[in-house]
Amino acid sequence: RLQTSVSVHPDAIEKTIDDIMELKRINPDINPQLGVSLQACLLQIVGYRNLIAEVEKLRREPYDSENPQHEEMLLKLWKCLKPNSPLKARISKQWCEIGFQGDDPKTDFRGMGLLGLYNLVYFAEWDTEIAQQVLSDSLHPKYSQFSKAEWEKKKFDKAIGYSFAIVGINITDLAYNLLVSGALKTHFYNVAPEAPTLTHFQQTFCYLMHEFHKFWIEEDPLDIMEFNRVREKFHRRILKQLQNPEMALCPHFAASESLINM
């Protein structure tokens, strides 16, 4: 029963806890809080497993330009990031303005499937101002959050930008690997009172995008060819933070405030 309990359906968790307490001959009247705590813990464990399955399903689903819902999401991404610049055509070099590689973004989603699009749209829709600022900074890093004095003090000179959308898909890959490796358990168990959801995962993506953006500017890479080195260094930093059992990757976004239970 104990071994199979972590695989039960969420609806069966309450009965599972009752069975465990009966099996272990624990009197709920003597320690009523124990059952509540066990139920919350089991919800988190089961929820984490279910979240991996949900995220994996999105990752495996390819972008389909014949699917109206997929196309609608892609157009929403443009509208959120570039509200004052109408898209002239579905296939257009304008997509490069938000960091895609070519005229049709669908080819850039191959690695992460719909998961990459879901994350980018969430960031752009729920934290629009910040997403637009990060996009602007990625195009013009010398005019980013750092003042001229800070640039001179830190001796930033190269100010290499990056492709916002491509980096977003890459950071989706980083978040995905943190999730499936179990590294995000620390974070989710601290911020989600019960089962972590896809929204929690997307908020984690927002946090990672924001932090990577700052990290990239601070690293002041020579050119875009240093991306993998910077990404790996950033990955190690996040892993180190998550080794702290009390760690919660606290996003700096208004949309995250209702989700973080510090």
Protein Blocks (a to p, Z undefined) as FASTA:
>chain_A
ZZmmmmccfklmmmmmmmmmmmnopafklmmmlmmmmmmmmmmmmmmmmmmmmmmmmmmp
ccdfkbmklmmmmmmmmmmmmmmlccfbfbdcklmmnopablblklmmmmnmmmlmmmmm
mmmmmmmmlmmmmmmmmmmmmlmmbdfklmmmnopaklpacdfklmmmmmmmmmmmmmmn
ommmmmmmmmmmbacdfklmmmmmmmmmmmmmmmmmmnopablmlmmmmmmmmmmmmmmm
mmpmkbccddfbfklmmmpcZZ
